Amino acid sequence: MARSELDLDDEPLESLAQLKEKVHGLNEAQLKGLLFTLMDEFDSVNIENCMLKDVCSNLRKDIRKLEHANEVLKSEKHDVDKKNLVLEEGLNKLKKTLNMREEVLDTNLSKLEKMSLLS
């Protein structure tokens, strides 16, 4: 029996007493129809609940995988940061050496210019 054939209206019930009052006047066929409708709704909700549990389980697995991947990436970033620091130190040493050699070159060039002017 379809829901619309029952004497229950679509107004929300505020209490169990209201439900009892509405159901009290139904005949056996209407009650059976209501019972089957409730059973169908229960099955539908139960199936949806099982699907949601599966989705949640899959999401938990995904979260664990992502957390692991995040830890791996953090470790790799730490290694890259260490290498970057070493490279920066090397670059700074090269810059200092280059500056010192440039100063020596400038000094030597000045000496050579003075010597050529004297000769």
N, CA, C and O atoms as CSV, one atom per row, in Angstrom:
chain,resi,resn,atom,element,x,y,z
A,1,MET,N,N,0.845,-1.166,0.000
A,1,MET,CA,C,0.000,0.000,0.000
A,1,MET,C,C,0.894,1.233,0.000
A,1,MET,O,O,1.840,1.310,0.784
A,2,ALA,N,N,0.617,2.160,-0.835
A,2,ALA,CA,C,1.447,3.344,-0.960
A,2,ALA,C,C,1.246,4.266,0.230
A,2,ALA,O,O,0.205,4.237,0.887
A,3,ARG,N,N,2.220,5.054,0.491
A,3,ARG,CA,C,2.185,5.954,1.634
A,3,ARG,C,C,1.022,6.940,1.525
A,3,ARG,O,O,0.406,7.286,2.533
A,4,SER,N,N,0.724,7.389,0.316
A,4,SER,CA,C,-0.334,8.380,0.122
A,4,SER,C,C,-1.709,7.794,0.429
A,4,SER,O,O,-2.652,8.539,0.697
A,5,GLU,N,N,-1.833,6.472,0.394
A,5,GLU,CA,C,-3.127,5.843,0.665
A,5,GLU,C,C,-3.406,5.761,2.156
A,5,GLU,O,O,-4.544,5.536,2.567
A,6,LEU,N,N,-2.371,5.944,2.968
A,6,LEU,CA,C,-2.555,5.875,4.410
A,6,LEU,C,C,-3.142,7.185,4.901
A,6,LEU,O,O,-3.059,8.214,4.231
A,7,ASP,N,N,-3.730,7.128,6.072
A,7,ASP,CA,C,-4.330,8.326,6.651
A,7,ASP,C,C,-3.293,9.216,7.331
A,7,ASP,O,O,-3.648,10.245,7.906
A,8,LEU,N,N,-2.029,8.838,7.274
A,8,LEU,CA,C,-0.993,9.665,7.881
A,8,LEU,C,C,-0.664,10.810,6.935
A,8,LEU,O,O,-0.447,10.596,5.743
A,9,ASP,N,N,-0.628,12.023,7.470
A,9,ASP,CA,C,-0.257,13.151,6.618
A,9,ASP,C,C,1.239,13.396,6.723
A,9,ASP,O,O,1.928,12.732,7.497
A,10,ASP,N,N,1.733,14.330,5.959
A,10,ASP,CA,C,3.173,14.589,5.902
A,10,ASP,C,C,3.648,15.582,6.953
A,10,ASP,O,O,4.810,15.986,6.936
A,11,GLU,N,N,2.775,15.979,7.863
A,11,GLU,CA,C,3.194,16.915,8.905
A,11,GLU,C,C,4.162,16.212,9.850
A,11,GLU,O,O,3.974,15.037,10.166
A,12,PRO,N,N,5.189,16.914,10.300
A,12,PRO,CA,C,6.138,16.286,11.215
A,12,PRO,C,C,5.476,15.968,12.552
A,12,PRO,O,O,4.666,16.744,13.060
A,13,LEU,N,N,5.830,14.827,13.103
A,13,LEU,CA,C,5.273,14.419,14.391
A,13,LEU,C,C,6.138,14.988,15.502
A,13,LEU,O,O,7.366,14.923,15.448
A,14,GLU,N,N,5.486,15.543,16.504
A,14,GLU,CA,C,6.231,16.159,17.588
A,14,GLU,C,C,6.477,15.193,18.730
A,14,GLU,O,O,7.344,15.442,19.567
A,15,SER,N,N,5.734,14.096,18.784
A,15,SER,CA,C,5.927,13.162,19.888
A,15,SER,C,C,5.459,11.767,19.493
A,15,SER,O,O,4.771,11.578,18.490
A,16,LEU,N,N,5.847,10.816,20.298
A,16,LEU,CA,C,5.419,9.440,20.092
A,16,LEU,C,C,3.914,9.329,20.303
A,16,LEU,O,O,3.251,8.514,19.661
A,17,ALA,N,N,3.390,10.129,21.181
A,17,ALA,CA,C,1.947,10.120,21.451
A,17,ALA,C,C,1.171,10.505,20.200
A,17,ALA,O,O,0.128,9.916,19.915
A,18,GLN,N,N,1.666,11.484,19.450
A,18,GLN,CA,C,1.004,11.880,18.198
A,18,GLN,C,C,1.029,10.739,17.196
A,18,GLN,O,O,0.042,10.499,16.499
A,19,LEU,N,N,2.145,10.038,17.119
A,19,LEU,CA,C,2.249,8.902,16.208
A,19,LEU,C,C,1.257,7.820,16.601
A,19,LEU,O,O,0.557,7.270,15.750
A,20,LYS,N,N,1.199,7.516,17.898
A,20,LYS,CA,C,0.252,6.494,18.381
A,20,LYS,C,C,-1.177,6.890,18.039
A,20,LYS,O,O,-1.984,6.052,17.635
A,21,GLU,N,N,-1.480,8.162,18.203
A,21,GLU,CA,C,-2.828,8.649,17.928
A,21,GLU,C,C,-3.179,8.486,16.449
A,21,GLU,O,O,-4.295,8.084,16.120
A,22,LYS,N,N,-2.245,8.793,15.563
A,22,LYS,CA,C,-2.494,8.689,14.123
A,22,LYS,C,C,-2.602,7.233,13.686
A,22,LYS,O,O,-3.440,6.900,12.848
A,23,VAL,N,N,-1.758,6.357,14.250
A,23,VAL,CA,C,-1.735,4.951,13.856
A,23,VAL,C,C,-2.917,4.194,14.458
A,23,VAL,O,O,-3.350,3.191,13.891
A,24,HIS,N,N,-3.444,4.648,15.583
A,24,HIS,CA,C,-4.510,3.948,16.298
A,24,HIS,C,C,-5.755,3.724,15.433
A,24,HIS,O,O,-6.433,2.705,15.564
A,25,GLY,N,N,-6.040,4.648,14.581
A,25,GLY,CA,C,-7.251,4.534,13.773
A,25,GLY,C,C,-7.076,3.755,12.487
A,25,GLY,O,O,-8.040,3.618,11.734
A,26,LEU,N,N,-5.892,3.237,12.198
A,26,LEU,CA,C,-5.672,2.517,10.943
A,26,LEU,C,C,-6.171,1.089,11.040
A,26,LEU,O,O,-6.116,0.468,12.102
A,27,ASN,N,N,-6.667,0.565,9.901
A,27,ASN,CA,C,-7.101,-0.832,9.880
A,27,ASN,C,C,-5.895,-1.734,9.626
A,27,ASN,O,O,-4.780,-1.248,9.435
A,28,GLU,N,N,-6.118,-3.023,9.624
A,28,GLU,CA,C,-5.011,-3.990,9.504
A,28,GLU,C,C,-4.262,-3.826,8.182
A,28,GLU,O,O,-3.032,-3.872,8.175
A,29,ALA,N,N,-4.951,-3.638,7.087
A,29,ALA,CA,C,-4.302,-3.489,5.780
A,29,ALA,C,C,-3.438,-2.236,5.753
A,29,ALA,O,O,-2.330,-2.245,5.216
A,30,GLN,N,N,-3.950,-1.165,6.334
A,30,GLN,CA,C,-3.178,0.074,6.377
A,30,GLN,C,C,-1.933,-0.083,7.260
A,30,GLN,O,O,-0.852,0.410,6.937
A,31,LEU,N,N,-2.119,-0.784,8.380
A,31,LEU,CA,C,-0.973,-1.021,9.273
A,31,LEU,C,C,0.089,-1.881,8.593
A,31,LEU,O,O,1.284,-1.622,8.735
A,32,LYS,N,N,-0.350,-2.919,7.845
A,32,LYS,CA,C,0.598,-3.755,7.106
A,32,LYS,C,C,1.343,-2.909,6.076
A,32,LYS,O,O,2.559,-3.026,5.924
A,33,GLY,N,N,0.604,-2.064,5.377
A,33,GLY,CA,C,1.228,-1.177,4.388
A,33,GLY,C,C,2.250,-0.264,5.043
A,33,GLY,O,O,3.349,-0.070,4.523
A,34,LEU,N,N,1.880,0.295,6.185
A,34,LEU,CA,C,2.794,1.159,6.920
A,34,LEU,C,C,4.018,0.375,7.382
A,34,LEU,O,O,5.141,0.875,7.310
A,35,LEU,N,N,3.806,-0.846,7.854
A,35,LEU,CA,C,4.910,-1.695,8.310
A,35,LEU,C,C,5.865,-2.008,7.164
A,35,LEU,O,O,7.082,-1.935,7.332
A,36,PHE,N,N,5.323,-2.355,6.004
A,36,PHE,CA,C,6.182,-2.643,4.843
A,36,PHE,C,C,6.949,-1.392,4.392
A,36,PHE,O,O,8.115,-1.467,4.006
A,37,THR,N,N,6.277,-0.261,4.451
A,37,THR,CA,C,6.954,0.989,4.105
A,37,THR,C,C,8.107,1.252,5.074
A,37,THR,O,O,9.207,1.626,4.665
A,38,LEU,N,N,7.840,1.052,6.346
A,38,LEU,CA,C,8.891,1.239,7.363
A,38,LEU,C,C,10.046,0.256,7.155
A,38,LEU,O,O,11.212,0.615,7.317
A,39,MET,N,N,9.711,-0.982,6.797
A,39,MET,CA,C,10.759,-1.987,6.555
A,39,MET,C,C,11.610,-1.587,5.345
A,39,MET,O,O,12.834,-1.709,5.371
A,40,ASP,N,N,10.954,-1.111,4.294
A,40,ASP,CA,C,11.689,-0.658,3.109
A,40,ASP,C,C,12.597,0.525,3.450
A,40,ASP,O,O,13.750,0.578,3.020
A,41,GLU,N,N,12.070,1.468,4.222
A,41,GLU,CA,C,12.864,2.626,4.633
A,41,GLU,C,C,14.050,2.185,5.492
A,41,GLU,O,O,15.161,2.696,5.347
A,42,PHE,N,N,13.796,1.228,6.388
A,42,PHE,CA,C,14.876,0.718,7.235
A,42,PHE,C,C,15.970,0.071,6.384
A,42,PHE,O,O,17.157,0.320,6.595
A,43,ASP,N,N,15.563,-0.759,5.425
A,43,ASP,CA,C,16.543,-1.395,4.533
A,43,ASP,C,C,17.352,-0.353,3.769
A,43,ASP,O,O,18.570,-0.465,3.630
A,44,SER,N,N,16.651,0.653,3.282
A,44,SER,CA,C,17.328,1.709,2.530
A,44,SER,C,C,18.348,2.442,3.409
A,44,SER,O,O,19.481,2.681,2.993
A,45,VAL,N,N,17.934,2.787,4.610
A,45,VAL,CA,C,18.833,3.476,5.543
A,45,VAL,C,C,19.989,2.561,5.940
A,45,VAL,O,O,21.125,3.019,6.059
A,46,ASN,N,N,19.715,1.290,6.143
A,46,ASN,CA,C,20.754,0.334,6.521
A,46,ASN,C,C,21.785,0.175,5.398
A,46,ASN,O,O,22.988,0.141,5.656
A,47,ILE,N,N,21.312,0.079,4.159
A,47,ILE,CA,C,22.224,-0.032,3.007
A,47,ILE,C,C,23.083,1.223,2.898
A,47,ILE,O,O,24.290,1.145,2.670
A,48,GLU,N,N,22.448,2.377,3.063
A,48,GLU,CA,C,23.193,3.636,3.002
A,48,GLU,C,C,24.227,3.705,4.128
A,48,GLU,O,O,25.345,4.179,3.927
A,49,ASN,N,N,23.847,3.234,5.293
A,49,ASN,CA,C,24.767,3.217,6.436
A,49,ASN,C,C,25.974,2.330,6.139
A,49,ASN,O,O,27.108,2.705,6.437
A,50,CYS,N,N,25.737,1.162,5.556
A,50,CYS,CA,C,26.844,0.259,5.203
A,50,CYS,C,C,27.763,0.904,4.168
A,50,CYS,O,O,28.986,0.796,4.261
A,51,MET,N,N,27.170,1.571,3.186
A,51,MET,CA,C,27.983,2.239,2.166
A,51,MET,C,C,28.820,3.354,2.795
A,51,MET,O,O,29.987,3.535,2.448
A,52,LEU,N,N,28.214,4.098,3.721
A,52,LEU,CA,C,28.948,5.172,4.391
A,52,LEU,C,C,30.086,4.609,5.248
A,52,LEU,O,O,31.158,5.209,5.332
A,53,LYS,N,N,29.853,3.465,5.879
A,53,LYS,CA,C,30.920,2.828,6.655
A,53,LYS,C,C,32.074,2.431,5.743
A,53,LYS,O,O,33.239,2.599,6.104
A,54,ASP,N,N,31.757,1.905,4.563
A,54,ASP,CA,C,32.804,1.549,3.596
A,54,ASP,C,C,33.577,2.787,3.153
A,54,ASP,O,O,34.805,2.769,3.070
A,55,VAL,N,N,32.848,3.855,2.873
A,55,VAL,CA,C,33.494,5.100,2.460
A,55,VAL,C,C,34.407,5.608,3.569
A,55,VAL,O,O,35.534,6.028,3.305
A,56,CYS,N,N,33.926,5.569,4.804
A,56,CYS,CA,C,34.738,6.018,5.947
A,56,CYS,C,C,35.981,5.155,6.098
A,56,CYS,O,O,37.067,5.665,6.373
A,57,SER,N,N,35.826,3.868,5.921
A,57,SER,CA,C,36.968,2.961,6.012
A,57,SER,C,C,38.000,3.292,4.941
A,57,SER,O,O,39.198,3.348,5.218
A,58,ASN,N,N,37.529,3.511,3.719
A,58,ASN,CA,C,38.438,3.883,2.630
A,58,ASN,C,C,39.115,5.226,2.906
A,58,ASN,O,O,40.301,5.401,2.622
A,59,LEU,N,N,38.359,6.166,3.457
A,59,LEU,CA,C,38.932,7.472,3.790
A,59,LEU,C,C,40.011,7.338,4.867
A,59,LEU,O,O,41.038,8.013,4.807
A,60,ARG,N,N,39.776,6.469,5.848
A,60,ARG,CA,C,40.791,6.247,6.893
A,60,ARG,C,C,42.073,5.686,6.279
A,60,ARG,O,O,43.178,6.092,6.640
A,61,LYS,N,N,41.906,4.740,5.338
A,61,LYS,CA,C,43.079,4.181,4.661
A,61,LYS,C,C,43.809,5.272,3.886
A,61,LYS,O,O,45.037,5.354,3.920
A,62,ASP,N,N,43.042,6.110,3.185
A,62,ASP,CA,C,43.649,7.205,2.432
A,62,ASP,C,C,44.395,8.163,3.359
A,62,ASP,O,O,45.482,8.635,3.028
A,63,ILE,N,N,43.811,8.443,4.510
A,63,ILE,CA,C,44.449,9.341,5.476
A,63,ILE,C,C,45.770,8.752,5.946
A,63,ILE,O,O,46.774,9.460,6.027
A,64,ARG,N,N,45.774,7.446,6.258
A,64,ARG,CA,C,47.026,6.805,6.701
A,64,ARG,C,C,48.085,6.876,5.599
A,64,ARG,O,O,49.252,7.150,5.875
A,65,LYS,N,N,47.679,6.630,4.352
A,65,LYS,CA,C,48.630,6.704,3.235
A,65,LYS,C,C,49.167,8.126,3.081
A,65,LYS,O,O,50.364,8.325,2.877
A,66,LEU,N,N,48.279,9.109,3.180
A,66,LEU,CA,C,48.689,10.504,3.036
A,66,LEU,C,C,49.597,10.937,4.180
A,66,LEU,O,O,50.547,11.690,3.970
A,67,GLU,N,N,49.308,10.464,5.389
A,67,GLU,CA,C,50.175,10.795,6.522
A,67,GLU,C,C,51.566,10.212,6.304
A,67,GLU,O,O,52.571,10.862,6.590
A,68,HIS,N,N,51.619,8.979,5.796
A,68,HIS,CA,C,52.914,8.358,5.518
A,68,HIS,C,C,53.651,9.139,4.426
A,68,HIS,O,O,54.840,9.431,4.559
A,69,ALA,N,N,52.947,9.470,3.362
A,69,ALA,CA,C,53.557,10.232,2.271
A,69,ALA,C,C,54.039,11.589,2.775
A,69,ALA,O,O,55.089,12.072,2.353
A,70,ASN,N,N,53.284,12.198,3.668
A,70,ASN,CA,C,53.668,13.486,4.245
A,70,ASN,C,C,54.964,13.347,5.043
A,70,ASN,O,O,55.843,14.203,4.946
A,71,GLU,N,N,55.088,12.284,5.824
A,71,GLU,CA,C,56.312,12.058,6.587
A,71,GLU,C,C,57.510,11.853,5.659
A,71,GLU,O,O,58.599,12.366,5.912
A,72,VAL,N,N,57.292,11.098,4.587
A,72,VAL,CA,C,58.374,10.875,3.614
A,72,VAL,C,C,58.799,12.206,2.997
A,72,VAL,O,O,59.990,12.492,2.873
A,73,LEU,N,N,57.809,13.015,2.613
A,73,LEU,CA,C,58.117,14.320,2.009
A,73,LEU,C,C,58.830,15.245,2.993
A,73,LEU,O,O,59.739,15.980,2.607
A,74,LYS,N,N,58.423,15.210,4.263
A,74,LYS,CA,C,59.104,16.025,5.274
A,74,LYS,C,C,60.563,15.597,5.405
A,74,LYS,O,O,61.460,16.434,5.509
A,75,SER,N,N,60.787,14.291,5.400
A,75,SER,CA,C,62.152,13.770,5.492
A,75,SER,C,C,62.973,14.195,4.280
A,75,SER,O,O,64.117,14.627,4.422
A,76,GLU,N,N,62.393,14.075,3.092
A,76,GLU,CA,C,63.088,14.485,1.869
A,76,GLU,C,C,63.374,15.984,1.885
A,76,GLU,O,O,64.446,16.414,1.458
A,77,LYS,N,N,62.428,16.780,2.372
A,77,LYS,CA,C,62.632,18.226,2.454
A,77,LYS,C,C,63.775,18.532,3.411
A,77,LYS,O,O,64.600,19.404,3.141
A,78,HIS,N,N,63.821,17.819,4.519
A,78,HIS,CA,C,64.898,18.019,5.487
A,78,HIS,C,C,66.252,17.724,4.827
A,78,HIS,O,O,67.211,18.475,5.006
A,79,ASP,N,N,66.321,16.640,4.072
A,79,ASP,CA,C,67.564,16.292,3.373
A,79,ASP,C,C,67.940,17.364,2.351
A,79,ASP,O,O,69.106,17.745,2.241
A,80,VAL,N,N,66.951,17.843,1.610
A,80,VAL,CA,C,67.207,18.883,0.610
A,80,VAL,C,C,67.670,20.170,1.304
A,80,VAL,O,O,68.575,20.850,0.819
A,81,ASP,N,N,67.051,20.495,2.430
A,81,ASP,CA,C,67.462,21.694,3.170
A,81,ASP,C,C,68.915,21.582,3.634
A,81,ASP,O,O,69.670,22.553,3.576
A,82,LYS,N,N,69.300,20.381,4.097
A,82,LYS,CA,C,70.701,20.162,4.509
A,82,LYS,C,C,71.642,20.379,3.323
A,82,LYS,O,O,72.643,21.088,3.434
A,83,LYS,N,N,71.310,19.760,2.186
A,83,LYS,CA,C,72.153,19.895,0.991
A,83,LYS,C,C,72.214,21.357,0.547
A,83,LYS,O,O,73.272,21.848,0.154
A,84,ASN,N,N,71.086,22.043,0.612
A,84,ASN,CA,C,71.024,23.450,0.230
A,84,ASN,C,C,71.927,24.293,1.128
A,84,ASN,O,O,72.614,25.198,0.653
A,85,LEU,N,N,71.923,23.993,2.419
A,85,LEU,CA,C,72.773,24.719,3.358
A,85,LEU,C,C,74.248,24.512,3.020
A,85,LEU,O,O,75.036,25.458,3.029
A,86,VAL,N,N,74.613,23.265,2.721
A,86,VAL,CA,C,76.001,22.964,2.348
A,86,VAL,C,C,76.364,23.714,1.071
A,86,VAL,O,O,77.449,24.288,0.974
A,87,LEU,N,N,75.468,23.711,0.097
A,87,LEU,CA,C,75.730,24.422,-1.159
A,87,LEU,C,C,75.853,25.929,-0.940
A,87,LEU,O,O,76.704,26.579,-1.547
A,88,GLU,N,N,75.014,26.477,-0.083
A,88,GLU,CA,C,75.104,27.912,0.218
A,88,GLU,C,C,76.437,28.244,0.879
A,88,GLU,O,O,77.051,29.264,0.565
A,89,GLU,N,N,76.885,27.386,1.793
A,89,GLU,CA,C,78.179,27.610,2.435
A,89,GLU,C,C,79.302,27.570,1.397
A,89,GLU,O,O,80.209,28.403,1.415
A,90,GLY,N,N,79.229,26.589,0.493
A,90,GLY,CA,C,80.224,26.494,-0.575
A,90,GLY,C,C,80.197,27.716,-1.471
A,90,GLY,O,O,81.250,28.223,-1.859
A,91,LEU,N,N,79.017,28.194,-1.804
A,91,LEU,CA,C,78.868,29.372,-2.641
A,91,LEU,C,C,79.462,30.599,-1.950
A,91,LEU,O,O,80.151,31.402,-2.580
A,92,ASN,N,N,79.194,30.733,-0.672
A,92,ASN,CA,C,79.742,31.870,0.077
A,92,ASN,C,C,81.269,31.818,0.108
A,92,ASN,O,O,81.930,32.849,-0.011
A,93,LYS,N,N,81.828,30.616,0.268
A,93,LYS,CA,C,83.295,30.471,0.243
A,93,LYS,C,C,83.842,30.853,-1.123
A,93,LYS,O,O,84.855,31.545,-1.221
A,94,LEU,N,N,83.173,30.403,-2.173
A,94,LEU,CA,C,83.612,30.753,-3.534
A,94,LEU,C,C,83.538,32.255,-3.771
A,94,LEU,O,O,84.427,32.824,-4.405
A,95,LYS,N,N,82.494,32.902,-3.273
A,95,LYS,CA,C,82.366,34.349,-3.419
A,95,LYS,C,C,83.519,35.066,-2.705
A,95,LYS,O,O,84.100,36.012,-3.237
A,96,LYS,N,N,83.837,34.602,-1.497
A,96,LYS,CA,C,84.945,35.216,-0.751
A,96,LYS,C,C,86.262,35.031,-1.508
A,96,LYS,O,O,87.060,35.960,-1.634
A,97,THR,N,N,86.468,33.814,-2.005
A,97,THR,CA,C,87.698,33.538,-2.765
A,97,THR,C,C,87.752,34.406,-4.010
A,97,THR,O,O,88.796,34.974,-4.329
A,98,LEU,N,N,86.635,34.511,-4.712
A,98,LEU,CA,C,86.574,35.332,-5.919
A,98,LEU,C,C,86.879,36.795,-5.581
A,98,LEU,O,O,87.635,37.454,-6.296
A,99,ASN,N,N,86.295,37.298,-4.500
A,99,ASN,CA,C,86.548,38.683,-4.095
A,99,ASN,C,C,88.028,38.904,-3.756
A,99,ASN,O,O,88.622,39.916,-4.130
A,100,MET,N,N,88.607,37.934,-3.042
A,100,MET,CA,C,90.028,38.060,-2.693
A,100,MET,C,C,90.891,38.040,-3.956
A,100,MET,O,O,91.813,38.844,-4.096
A,101,ARG,N,N,90.594,37.140,-4.855
A,101,ARG,CA,C,91.378,37.056,-6.095
A,101,ARG,C,C,91.190,38.312,-6.951
A,101,ARG,O,O,92.116,38.769,-7.621
A,102,GLU,N,N,89.972,38.857,-6.912
A,102,GLU,CA,C,89.713,40.084,-7.661
A,102,GLU,C,C,90.545,41.236,-7.082
A,102,GLU,O,O,91.081,42.063,-7.819
A,103,GLU,N,N,90.638,41.270,-5.759
A,103,GLU,CA,C,91.455,42.302,-5.119
A,103,GLU,C,C,92.932,42.132,-5.499
A,103,GLU,O,O,93.623,43.105,-5.802
A,104,VAL,N,N,93.400,40.882,-5.478
A,104,VAL,CA,C,94.785,40.602,-5.862
A,104,VAL,C,C,95.008,41.000,-7.310
A,104,VAL,O,O,96.023,41.614,-7.642
A,105,LEU,N,N,94.058,40.651,-8.173
A,105,LEU,CA,C,94.164,41.005,-9.587
A,105,LEU,C,C,94.213,42.519,-9.767
A,105,LEU,O,O,95.032,43.029,-10.531
A,106,ASP,N,N,93.345,43.231,-9.070
A,106,ASP,CA,C,93.336,44.694,-9.154
A,106,ASP,C,C,94.673,45.271,-8.678
A,106,ASP,O,O,95.221,46.194,-9.282
A,107,THR,N,N,95.176,44.711,-7.593
A,107,THR,CA,C,96.467,45.174,-7.074
A,107,THR,C,C,97.568,44.910,-8.075
A,107,THR,O,O,98.382,45.787,-8.361
A,108,ASN,N,N,97.594,43.704,-8.605
A,108,ASN,CA,C,98.629,43.353,-9.592
A,108,ASN,C,C,98.492,44.193,-10.863
A,108,ASN,O,O,99.490,44.609,-11.450
A,109,LEU,N,N,97.262,44.435,-11.277
A,109,LEU,CA,C,97.033,45.249,-12.456
A,109,LEU,C,C,97.536,46.676,-12.226
A,109,LEU,O,O,98.156,47.277,-13.103
A,110,SER,N,N,97.262,47.198,-11.049
A,110,SER,CA,C,97.748,48.542,-10.714
A,110,SER,C,C,99.261,48.588,-10.719
A,110,SER,O,O,99.853,49.545,-11.220
A,111,LYS,N,N,99.897,47.560,-10.163
A,111,LYS,CA,C,101.361,47.491,-10.147
A,111,LYS,C,C,101.902,47.458,-11.571
A,111,LYS,O,O,102.865,48.150,-11.902
A,112,LEU,N,N,101.264,46.638,-12.407
A,112,LEU,CA,C,101.712,46.521,-13.798
A,112,LEU,C,C,101.547,47.836,-14.542
A,112,LEU,O,O,102.414,48.221,-15.327
A,113,GLU,N,N,100.456,48.517,-14.303
A,113,GLU,CA,C,100.223,49.819,-14.952
A,113,GLU,C,C,101.291,50.822,-14.512
A,113,GLU,O,O,101.821,51.575,-15.330
A,114,LYS,N,N,101.596,50.825,-13.223
A,114,LYS,CA,C,102.633,51.740,-12.721
A,114,LYS,C,C,103.993,51.407,-13.331
A,114,LYS,O,O,104.756,52.297,-13.706
A,115,MET,N,N,104.278,50.112,-13.421
A,115,MET,CA,C,105.563,49.679,-13.992
A,115,MET,C,C,105.641,50.045,-15.466
A,115,MET,O,O,106.701,50.441,-15.950
A,116,SER,N,N,104.551,49.921,-16.170
A,116,SER,CA,C,104.573,50.247,-17.600
A,116,SER,C,C,104.700,51.754,-17.808
A,116,SER,O,O,105.298,52.190,-18.791
A,117,LEU,N,N,104.161,52.533,-16.925
A,117,LEU,CA,C,104.266,53.978,-17.036
A,117,LEU,C,C,105.699,54.440,-16.699
A,117,LEU,O,O,106.189,55.426,-17.250
A,118,LEU,N,N,106.336,53.731,-15.813
A,118,LEU,CA,C,107.721,54.073,-15.435
A,118,LEU,C,C,108.712,53.675,-16.504
A,118,LEU,O,O,109.764,54.298,-16.647
A,119,SER,N,N,108.387,52.663,-17.238
A,119,SER,CA,C,109.347,52.174,-18.241
A,119,SER,C,C,109.344,52.988,-19.484
A,119,SER,O,O,110.097,52.697,-20.414
